Amino acid sequence: MNFKRSKVLYEEALKFLPAGVNSPVRAFRQVGGTPIYFLKGEGCYLIDEDQHRFLDFCNSWGPLITGHRHPEIIRALEKQLNYSLTLGTPHYLEIELAKKVIEPIQKEIPTIQKIRFVSSGTEAVMSAIRLARGYTGKNKIIKFEGCYHGHLDSLLVKAGSGLATFGQPSSLGIPKSFSEQTIVLPLDSEESVEEAFKKYKGDIACVIIEPVPANNGLLIQRKEFLKFLRTITLENESLLIFDEVISGFRVQYSGASGYYQIHPDLVTYGKILGGGLPVGAFAGKKEIFSMISPDGPVYQAGTLSGNPLAMAAGLAQLNLLNESIYKDLEDKGQYLESNLKKIFEEKLPEFSIVRLASIFWIYINSKKEPIRRADQIHSDSMSIYAKFFHHCLNRGIYLAPSGYEVGFLSTPMTYQDLNVFLEVVNEFKI
Ligand SMILES: Cc1ncc(COP(=O)(O)O)c(C=O)c1O
Protein backbone atom coordinates (compact mmCIF):
# COMPACT_ATOMS: atom_id res chain seq x y z
CA MET A 1 0.00 0.00 0.00
CA ASN A 2 1.17 3.49 -0.74
CA PHE A 3 0.41 5.96 2.06
CA LYS A 4 1.46 9.00 0.03
CA ARG A 5 -1.10 11.50 1.26
CA SER A 6 -0.86 10.27 4.86
CA LYS A 7 2.86 10.98 4.73
CA VAL A 8 2.26 14.51 3.43
CA LEU A 9 -0.34 15.13 6.13
CA TYR A 10 1.97 13.76 8.78
CA GLU A 11 4.71 16.22 7.76
CA GLU A 12 2.16 19.04 7.89
CA ALA A 13 0.75 17.88 11.22
CA LEU A 14 4.23 17.81 12.78
CA LYS A 15 4.44 21.56 12.29
CA PHE A 16 1.45 22.17 14.54
CA LEU A 17 0.58 19.09 16.60
CA PRO A 18 3.08 17.40 18.93
CA ALA A 19 4.12 14.15 17.20
CA GLY A 20 1.41 14.98 14.64
CA VAL A 21 -1.38 13.63 16.85
CA ASN A 22 -3.77 14.48 19.66
CA SER A 23 -3.38 11.30 21.69
CA PRO A 24 -0.04 9.50 21.98
CA VAL A 25 -0.82 5.93 20.86
CA ARG A 26 -2.04 7.26 17.50
CA ALA A 27 1.54 8.22 16.64
CA PHE A 28 2.49 4.57 15.85
CA ARG A 29 5.52 4.76 18.16
CA GLN A 30 4.81 1.24 19.46
CA VAL A 31 4.70 -0.33 16.01
CA GLY A 32 7.03 1.94 14.04
CA GLY A 33 6.32 3.83 10.84
CA THR A 34 4.26 6.97 10.56
CA PRO A 35 0.60 7.40 11.44
CA ILE A 36 -2.10 7.04 8.85
CA TYR A 37 -4.54 9.91 8.43
CA PHE A 38 -8.09 8.75 7.96
CA LEU A 39 -10.82 10.41 6.03
CA LYS A 40 -13.92 8.54 7.07
CA GLY A 41 -15.57 5.58 8.69
CA GLU A 42 -18.27 3.45 7.07
CA GLY A 43 -19.84 0.60 9.04
CA CYS A 44 -16.95 -1.63 10.07
CA TYR A 45 -14.51 0.00 7.65
CA LEU A 46 -12.10 2.90 7.86
CA ILE A 47 -11.07 4.75 4.70
CA ASP A 48 -7.78 6.63 4.73
CA GLU A 49 -6.66 9.73 2.84
CA ASP A 50 -5.10 7.53 0.16
CA GLN A 51 -8.46 5.79 -0.39
CA HIS A 52 -7.44 2.47 1.16
CA ARG A 53 -10.18 0.59 2.96
CA PHE A 54 -9.48 -1.20 6.25
CA LEU A 55 -11.55 -3.57 8.33
CA ASP A 56 -11.54 -1.69 11.63
CA PHE A 57 -10.86 -3.67 14.82
CA CYS A 58 -9.78 -0.57 16.73
CA ASN A 59 -13.27 0.93 16.62
CA SER A 60 -12.09 4.32 17.89
CA TRP A 61 -10.79 2.47 20.98
CA GLY A 62 -14.14 0.99 21.87
CA PRO A 63 -17.11 3.31 21.33
CA LEU A 64 -18.21 2.01 17.93
CA ILE A 65 -20.07 -1.15 18.93
CA THR A 66 -22.48 -0.67 16.02
CA GLY A 67 -19.77 0.58 13.67
CA HIS A 68 -19.08 3.95 12.13
CA ARG A 69 -21.91 6.38 11.42
CA HIS A 70 -24.82 4.09 12.20
CA PRO A 71 -27.84 5.56 10.33
CA GLU A 72 -29.92 5.79 13.53
CA ILE A 73 -27.23 7.81 15.29
CA ILE A 74 -26.81 10.08 12.25
CA ARG A 75 -30.58 10.58 12.13
CA ALA A 76 -30.71 11.52 15.81
CA LEU A 77 -27.89 14.01 15.34
CA GLU A 78 -29.49 15.55 12.25
CA LYS A 79 -32.72 15.99 14.16
CA GLN A 80 -30.95 17.54 17.12
CA LEU A 81 -29.08 19.98 14.86
CA ASN A 82 -32.42 21.70 14.30
CA TYR A 83 -32.71 22.39 18.00
CA SER A 84 -29.33 23.20 19.48
CA LEU A 85 -25.59 22.61 19.47
CA THR A 86 -25.27 23.50 23.12
CA LEU A 87 -27.74 24.96 25.55
CA GLY A 88 -25.90 25.18 28.85
CA THR A 89 -29.27 24.56 30.49
CA PRO A 90 -31.09 21.44 31.63
CA HIS A 91 -32.88 19.69 28.78
CA TYR A 92 -35.05 16.70 27.98
CA LEU A 93 -32.44 14.44 26.36
CA GLU A 94 -30.31 14.38 29.51
CA ILE A 95 -33.25 12.88 31.37
CA GLU A 96 -33.94 10.41 28.57
CA LEU A 97 -30.34 9.18 28.48
CA ALA A 98 -30.16 9.00 32.29
CA LYS A 99 -33.32 6.85 32.29
CA LYS A 100 -31.97 4.70 29.47
CA VAL A 101 -28.90 3.93 31.56
CA ILE A 102 -30.37 3.67 35.03
CA GLU A 103 -33.71 1.90 34.61
CA PRO A 104 -32.50 -1.30 32.91
CA ILE A 105 -29.17 -1.49 34.75
CA GLN A 106 -30.71 -0.88 38.18
CA LYS A 107 -32.79 -4.05 37.76
CA GLU A 108 -29.53 -5.99 37.81
CA ILE A 109 -27.30 -3.64 39.81
CA PRO A 110 -29.44 -1.86 42.40
CA THR A 111 -26.62 0.54 43.37
CA ILE A 112 -27.00 2.38 40.04
CA GLN A 113 -29.46 5.06 41.12
CA LYS A 114 -28.14 8.45 39.98
CA ILE A 115 -25.92 9.55 37.12
CA ARG A 116 -24.07 12.69 36.10
CA PHE A 117 -22.83 13.21 32.57
CA VAL A 118 -19.43 14.68 31.70
CA SER A 119 -17.44 14.86 28.47
CA SER A 120 -14.79 12.11 28.75
CA GLY A 121 -13.84 8.98 30.62
CA THR A 122 -11.01 10.82 32.35
CA GLU A 123 -13.43 13.44 33.66
CA ALA A 124 -15.82 10.72 34.84
CA VAL A 125 -13.09 8.96 36.81
CA MET A 126 -11.71 12.22 38.22
CA SER A 127 -15.18 13.20 39.45
CA ALA A 128 -15.93 9.75 40.89
CA ILE A 129 -12.65 9.76 42.85
CA ARG A 130 -13.37 13.23 44.25
CA LEU A 131 -16.86 12.13 45.19
CA ALA A 132 -15.49 9.00 46.91
CA ARG A 133 -13.04 11.10 48.90
CA GLY A 134 -15.67 13.69 49.76
CA TYR A 135 -18.21 11.09 50.81
CA THR A 136 -15.87 8.97 52.93
CA GLY A 137 -13.73 11.82 54.28
CA LYS A 138 -10.70 9.62 53.49
CA ASN A 139 -7.70 10.40 51.29
CA LYS A 140 -6.00 7.39 49.78
CA ILE A 141 -7.07 5.42 46.75
CA ILE A 142 -6.09 1.94 45.63
CA LYS A 143 -5.58 1.23 41.95
CA PHE A 144 -4.08 -1.74 40.12
CA GLU A 145 -1.01 -2.03 37.94
CA GLY A 146 -2.21 -2.65 34.39
CA CYS A 147 -5.49 -0.74 34.71
CA TYR A 148 -5.83 2.61 32.94
CA HIS A 149 -8.36 5.16 34.10
CA GLY A 150 -7.56 8.19 31.96
CA HIS A 151 -4.88 10.83 32.43
CA LEU A 152 -5.87 12.43 35.72
CA ASP A 153 -2.92 13.20 37.99
CA SER A 154 -3.87 10.91 40.84
CA LEU A 155 -4.10 7.87 38.57
CA LEU A 156 -1.03 8.35 36.39
CA VAL A 157 0.82 6.52 39.07
CA LYS A 158 2.87 3.34 39.04
CA ALA A 159 3.74 1.05 41.92
CA GLY A 160 6.40 2.18 44.35
CA SER A 161 9.04 -0.22 45.60
CA GLY A 162 7.60 -2.97 47.75
CA LEU A 163 3.99 -3.98 48.15
CA ALA A 164 1.44 -1.48 49.39
CA THR A 165 3.84 1.46 49.39
CA PHE A 166 3.11 4.91 47.98
CA GLY A 167 2.91 5.14 44.21
CA GLN A 168 5.35 7.00 41.97
CA PRO A 169 4.19 9.43 39.27
CA SER A 170 4.26 7.69 35.89
CA SER A 171 4.46 11.04 34.11
CA LEU A 172 6.45 14.18 34.71
CA GLY A 173 4.31 17.04 35.91
CA ILE A 174 2.64 15.19 38.74
CA PRO A 175 3.67 16.29 42.23
CA LYS A 176 4.84 13.46 44.47
CA SER A 177 2.38 14.65 47.08
CA PHE A 178 -0.41 13.64 44.66
CA SER A 179 0.94 10.21 43.82
CA GLU A 180 1.56 9.52 47.50
CA GLN A 181 -2.18 9.35 47.94
CA THR A 182 -2.40 6.50 45.43
CA ILE A 183 -1.48 2.94 46.31
CA VAL A 184 -0.77 0.79 43.26
CA LEU A 185 -1.18 -2.96 43.71
CA PRO A 186 -0.83 -5.99 41.43
CA LEU A 187 -4.04 -7.41 40.02
CA ASP A 188 -5.16 -10.88 41.10
CA SER A 189 -3.68 -10.61 44.61
CA GLU A 190 -6.01 -10.61 47.61
CA GLU A 191 -3.00 -10.52 49.95
CA SER A 192 -1.72 -7.18 48.60
CA VAL A 193 -5.13 -5.57 49.02
CA GLU A 194 -5.41 -6.92 52.57
CA GLU A 195 -1.96 -5.60 53.39
CA ALA A 196 -2.79 -2.14 52.04
CA PHE A 197 -6.02 -1.95 54.04
CA LYS A 198 -4.12 -2.98 57.15
CA LYS A 199 -1.32 -0.48 56.56
CA TYR A 200 -3.54 2.52 55.77
CA LYS A 201 -6.39 1.59 58.06
CA GLY A 202 -9.17 4.15 58.09
CA ASP A 203 -7.72 6.26 55.27
CA ILE A 204 -8.69 4.42 52.06
CA ALA A 205 -11.45 6.30 50.27
CA CYS A 206 -11.90 3.82 47.46
CA VAL A 207 -10.62 0.96 45.39
CA ILE A 208 -10.86 1.59 41.66
CA ILE A 209 -10.53 -1.18 39.09
CA GLU A 210 -11.41 -1.89 35.50
CA PRO A 211 -13.47 -5.01 36.24
CA VAL A 212 -12.40 -6.23 32.81
CA PRO A 213 -8.91 -4.71 32.54
CA ALA A 214 -8.57 -3.95 28.83
CA ASN A 215 -5.88 -1.30 28.58
CA ASN A 216 -2.79 -3.40 29.11
CA GLY A 217 -3.76 -6.48 27.27
CA LEU A 218 -6.99 -8.12 28.33
CA LEU A 219 -6.33 -9.27 31.89
CA ILE A 220 -9.54 -11.10 32.75
CA GLN A 221 -9.81 -11.35 36.53
CA ARG A 222 -11.11 -14.17 38.69
CA LYS A 223 -14.66 -13.41 39.80
CA GLU A 224 -13.61 -14.27 43.37
CA PHE A 225 -11.03 -11.49 43.28
CA LEU A 226 -13.62 -8.92 42.22
CA LYS A 227 -16.04 -10.20 44.86
CA PHE A 228 -13.28 -9.98 47.44
CA LEU A 229 -12.81 -6.29 46.54
CA ARG A 230 -16.52 -5.75 47.20
CA THR A 231 -16.27 -7.43 50.58
CA ILE A 232 -13.11 -5.73 51.81
CA THR A 233 -14.30 -2.25 50.77
CA LEU A 234 -17.59 -2.79 52.62
CA GLU A 235 -15.75 -4.02 55.71
CA ASN A 236 -13.53 -0.95 55.70
CA GLU A 237 -16.16 1.66 54.80
CA SER A 238 -14.38 2.43 51.53
CA LEU A 239 -16.09 2.69 48.17
CA LEU A 240 -15.68 0.28 45.29
CA ILE A 241 -15.50 2.01 41.91
CA PHE A 242 -15.82 -0.05 38.75
CA ASP A 243 -14.34 1.82 35.81
CA GLU A 244 -16.59 0.60 33.02
CA VAL A 245 -15.48 3.12 30.39
CA ILE A 246 -14.65 0.17 28.12
CA SER A 247 -16.72 -2.67 29.58
CA GLY A 248 -19.95 -0.69 30.09
CA PHE A 249 -22.51 -1.57 27.37
CA ARG A 250 -19.78 -3.71 25.77
CA VAL A 251 -19.52 -6.88 27.84
CA GLN A 252 -23.30 -6.70 28.06
CA TYR A 253 -25.69 -3.77 28.51
CA SER A 254 -25.14 -3.76 32.27
CA GLY A 255 -21.40 -4.05 31.72
CA ALA A 256 -19.04 -6.08 33.85
CA SER A 257 -21.05 -5.23 36.99
CA GLY A 258 -23.96 -7.16 35.47
CA TYR A 259 -21.75 -9.88 34.02
CA TYR A 260 -20.14 -10.63 37.39
CA GLN A 261 -23.24 -9.69 39.42
CA ILE A 262 -21.24 -7.40 41.69
CA HIS A 263 -22.70 -4.13 42.99
CA PRO A 264 -20.09 -1.38 43.05
CA ASP A 265 -20.81 1.91 44.85
CA LEU A 266 -19.85 3.98 41.83
CA VAL A 267 -19.42 3.14 38.16
CA THR A 268 -17.79 5.24 35.46
CA TYR A 269 -18.90 5.08 31.84
CA GLY A 270 -17.70 6.58 28.55
CA LYS A 271 -17.01 5.39 24.99
CA ILE A 272 -20.18 3.50 23.87
CA LEU A 273 -22.33 5.78 26.06
CA GLY A 274 -21.60 8.69 23.69
CA GLY A 275 -22.34 6.83 20.45
CA GLY A 276 -19.14 8.34 19.00
CA LEU A 277 -19.45 11.76 20.61
CA PRO A 278 -17.48 12.85 23.69
CA VAL A 279 -19.46 11.61 26.68
CA GLY A 280 -18.51 10.20 30.05
CA ALA A 281 -20.60 9.63 33.15
CA PHE A 282 -20.37 8.49 36.71
CA ALA A 283 -23.25 6.74 38.40
CA GLY A 284 -24.04 5.13 41.71
CA LYS A 285 -25.87 5.29 44.97
CA LYS A 286 -28.30 8.12 45.67
CA GLU A 287 -26.86 8.66 49.10
CA ILE A 288 -23.36 9.20 47.69
CA PHE A 289 -24.72 11.53 45.00
CA SER A 290 -26.39 13.67 47.68
CA MET A 291 -22.84 14.91 48.35
CA ILE A 292 -22.32 16.36 44.88
CA SER A 293 -22.76 20.05 44.04
CA PRO A 294 -25.15 21.80 44.24
CA ASP A 295 -26.85 19.39 46.69
CA GLY A 296 -23.65 18.78 48.60
CA PRO A 297 -20.12 20.09 49.16
CA VAL A 298 -18.24 18.02 46.52
CA TYR A 299 -17.75 20.40 43.59
CA GLN A 300 -18.16 19.14 40.03
CA ALA A 301 -19.27 20.97 36.87
CA GLY A 302 -18.87 21.23 33.09
CA THR A 303 -19.72 23.78 30.37
CA LEU A 304 -20.52 21.06 27.84
CA SER A 305 -21.70 18.38 30.30
CA GLY A 306 -24.92 16.86 29.01
CA ASN A 307 -24.33 18.46 25.60
CA PRO A 308 -27.53 17.95 23.56
CA LEU A 309 -25.81 16.52 20.47
CA ALA A 310 -23.82 14.12 22.63
CA MET A 311 -26.93 13.09 24.56
CA ALA A 312 -28.83 12.54 21.29
CA ALA A 313 -26.05 10.35 19.91
CA GLY A 314 -25.76 8.42 23.19
CA LEU A 315 -29.49 7.83 23.36
CA ALA A 316 -29.64 6.63 19.75
CA GLN A 317 -26.69 4.35 20.47
CA LEU A 318 -28.20 2.78 23.57
CA ASN A 319 -31.54 2.38 21.79
CA LEU A 320 -29.75 0.16 19.27
CA LEU A 321 -28.46 -2.25 21.90
CA ASN A 322 -30.50 -5.34 22.68
CA GLU A 323 -30.11 -9.02 23.49
CA SER A 324 -29.84 -10.10 19.87
CA ILE A 325 -26.98 -7.67 19.21
CA TYR A 326 -25.01 -9.03 22.15
CA LYS A 327 -25.77 -12.59 21.06
CA ASP A 328 -24.60 -11.82 17.51
CA LEU A 329 -21.37 -10.26 18.81
CA GLU A 330 -20.78 -13.23 21.12
CA ASP A 331 -21.27 -15.69 18.22
CA LYS A 332 -18.88 -13.75 16.01
CA GLY A 333 -16.43 -13.47 18.91
CA GLN A 334 -16.52 -17.24 19.39
CA TYR A 335 -16.02 -17.80 15.67
CA LEU A 336 -13.03 -15.47 15.55
CA GLU A 337 -11.50 -16.90 18.72
CA SER A 338 -11.82 -20.56 17.77
CA ASN A 339 -10.48 -20.01 14.25
CA LEU A 340 -7.59 -17.86 15.42
CA LYS A 341 -6.72 -20.54 17.97
CA LYS A 342 -6.60 -23.12 15.17
CA ILE A 343 -4.26 -20.97 13.07
CA PHE A 344 -2.06 -20.21 16.08
CA GLU A 345 -1.81 -23.88 17.05
CA GLU A 346 -0.90 -24.92 13.53
CA LYS A 347 1.31 -22.07 12.42
CA LEU A 348 2.05 -19.51 15.11
CA PRO A 349 2.56 -21.33 18.41
CA GLU A 350 3.91 -18.15 20.04
CA PHE A 351 0.56 -16.41 19.49
CA SER A 352 -2.48 -16.52 21.78
CA ILE A 353 -5.89 -14.94 21.90
CA VAL A 354 -8.05 -14.12 24.89
CA ARG A 355 -11.59 -12.80 24.53
CA LEU A 356 -14.56 -11.66 26.53
CA ALA A 357 -17.74 -10.84 24.59
CA SER A 358 -16.65 -8.55 21.72
CA ILE A 359 -13.29 -7.58 23.25
CA PHE A 360 -10.27 -9.62 22.20
CA TRP A 361 -6.53 -9.45 22.63
CA ILE A 362 -3.95 -11.14 20.46
CA TYR A 363 -0.67 -11.55 22.31
CA ILE A 364 2.61 -13.29 21.96
CA ASN A 365 3.52 -15.63 24.78
CA SER A 366 4.24 -19.28 24.23
CA LYS A 367 3.18 -20.18 27.79
CA LYS A 368 -0.51 -20.89 27.53
CA GLU A 369 -1.60 -20.03 31.06
CA PRO A 370 -4.15 -17.20 31.49
CA ILE A 371 -2.55 -13.78 31.92
CA ARG A 372 -4.09 -11.85 34.79
CA ARG A 373 -1.38 -9.41 35.77
CA ALA A 374 0.48 -6.70 33.87
CA ASP A 375 3.91 -8.13 34.80
CA GLN A 376 3.09 -11.35 32.91
CA ILE A 377 3.17 -9.51 29.58
CA HIS A 378 6.47 -9.90 27.74
CA SER A 379 7.54 -6.47 26.54
CA ASP A 380 10.13 -8.04 24.20
CA SER A 381 7.27 -9.68 22.27
CA MET A 382 6.11 -6.25 21.14
CA SER A 383 8.53 -6.24 18.20
CA ILE A 384 6.72 -9.33 16.85
CA TYR A 385 3.38 -7.58 17.35
CA ALA A 386 4.73 -4.59 15.38
CA LYS A 387 5.55 -6.89 12.45
CA PHE A 388 2.12 -8.53 12.73
CA PHE A 389 0.41 -5.12 12.85
CA HIS A 390 2.10 -3.94 9.62
CA HIS A 391 1.42 -7.27 7.91
CA CYS A 392 -2.29 -6.81 8.68
CA LEU A 393 -2.31 -3.09 7.88
CA ASN A 394 -0.84 -3.66 4.43
CA ARG A 395 -3.61 -6.18 3.74
CA GLY A 396 -6.47 -3.92 4.78
CA ILE A 397 -6.88 -4.83 8.46
CA TYR A 398 -6.65 -2.04 11.01
CA LEU A 399 -5.65 -3.31 14.46
CA ALA A 400 -4.74 -1.01 17.34
CA PRO A 401 -1.21 0.31 16.77
CA SER A 402 0.13 -1.20 20.00
CA GLY A 403 0.45 -4.76 21.23
CA TYR A 404 -0.88 -3.69 24.62
CA GLU A 405 -4.21 -2.65 23.15
CA VAL A 406 -7.25 -4.86 22.64
CA GLY A 407 -9.43 -5.24 19.57
CA PHE A 408 -13.20 -4.78 19.34
CA LEU A 409 -15.85 -6.35 17.17
CA SER A 410 -18.69 -4.27 15.81
CA THR A 411 -22.12 -5.38 14.63
CA PRO A 412 -21.65 -4.55 10.91
CA MET A 413 -18.76 -7.05 10.71
CA THR A 414 -19.86 -10.13 8.78
CA TYR A 415 -18.48 -13.66 8.93
CA GLN A 416 -17.01 -12.89 5.53
CA ASP A 417 -15.13 -9.94 7.01
CA LEU A 418 -13.84 -12.16 9.81
CA ASN A 419 -12.72 -14.74 7.24
CA VAL A 420 -10.72 -12.07 5.41
CA PHE A 421 -8.95 -11.28 8.68
CA LEU A 422 -8.36 -14.99 9.39
CA GLU A 423 -6.86 -15.44 5.93
CA VAL A 424 -4.50 -12.50 6.51
CA VAL A 425 -3.41 -13.95 9.87
CA ASN A 426 -2.94 -17.34 8.20
CA GLU A 427 -0.43 -15.78 5.79
CA PHE A 428 1.67 -14.23 8.54
CA LYS A 429 5.19 -15.52 9.19
CA ILE A 430 7.24 -14.32 12.15
C1 LIG B 1 -11.13 2.07 31.48
C2 LIG B 1 -10.88 3.49 31.03
N1 LIG B 1 -11.11 4.48 31.89
C3 LIG B 1 -10.94 5.77 31.53
C4 LIG B 1 -10.49 6.10 30.28
C5 LIG B 1 -10.32 7.52 29.89
O1 LIG B 1 -11.29 7.89 28.98
P1 LIG B 1 -11.06 9.13 27.99
O2 LIG B 1 -9.97 8.72 27.05
O3 LIG B 1 -12.39 9.32 27.34
O4 LIG B 1 -10.68 10.29 28.85
C6 LIG B 1 -10.23 5.09 29.36
C7 LIG B 1 -9.75 5.41 27.99
O5 LIG B 1 -9.31 4.60 27.25
C8 LIG B 1 -10.43 3.75 29.73
O6 LIG B 1 -10.21 2.75 28.89
The ligand as an SDF file (V2000), in Angstrom:
LIG
                    3D

 16 16  0  0  0  0  0  0  0  0999 V2000
  -11.1300    2.0710   31.4750 C   0  0  0  0  0  0  0  0  0  0  0  0
  -10.8780    3.4860   31.0310 C   0  0  0  0  0  0  0  0  0  0  0  0
  -11.1110    4.4830   31.8890 N   0  0  0  0  0  0  0  0  0  0  0  0
  -10.9380    5.7700   31.5310 C   0  0  0  0  0  0  0  0  0  0  0  0
  -10.4950    6.1020   30.2800 C   0  0  0  0  0  0  0  0  0  0  0  0
  -10.3230    7.5240   29.8930 C   0  0  0  0  0  0  0  0  0  0  0  0
  -11.2860    7.8860   28.9800 O   0  0  0  0  0  0  0  0  0  0  0  0
  -11.0590    9.1270   27.9890 P   0  0  0  0  0  0  0  0  0  0  0  0
   -9.9680    8.7210   27.0520 O   0  0  0  0  0  0  0  0  0  0  0  0
  -12.3930    9.3170   27.3440 O   0  0  0  0  0  0  0  0  0  0  0  0
  -10.6790   10.2890   28.8460 O   0  0  0  0  0  0  0  0  0  0  0  0
  -10.2320    5.0900   29.3590 C   0  0  0  0  0  0  0  0  0  0  0  0
   -9.7470    5.4120   27.9930 C   0  0  0  0  0  0  0  0  0  0  0  0
   -9.3140    4.5960   27.2550 O   0  0  0  0  0  0  0  0  0  0  0  0
  -10.4330    3.7460   29.7330 C   0  0  0  0  0  0  0  0  0  0  0  0
  -10.2140    2.7460   28.8880 O   0  0  0  0  0  0  0  0  0  0  0  0
  1  2  1  0
  2  3  1  0
  2 15  2  0
  3  4  2  0
  4  5  1  0
  5  6  1  0
  5 12  2  0
  6  7  1  0
  7  8  1  0
  8  9  2  0
  8 10  1  0
  8 11  1  0
 12 13  1  0
 12 15  1  0
 13 14  2  0
 15 16  1  0
M  END
$$$$
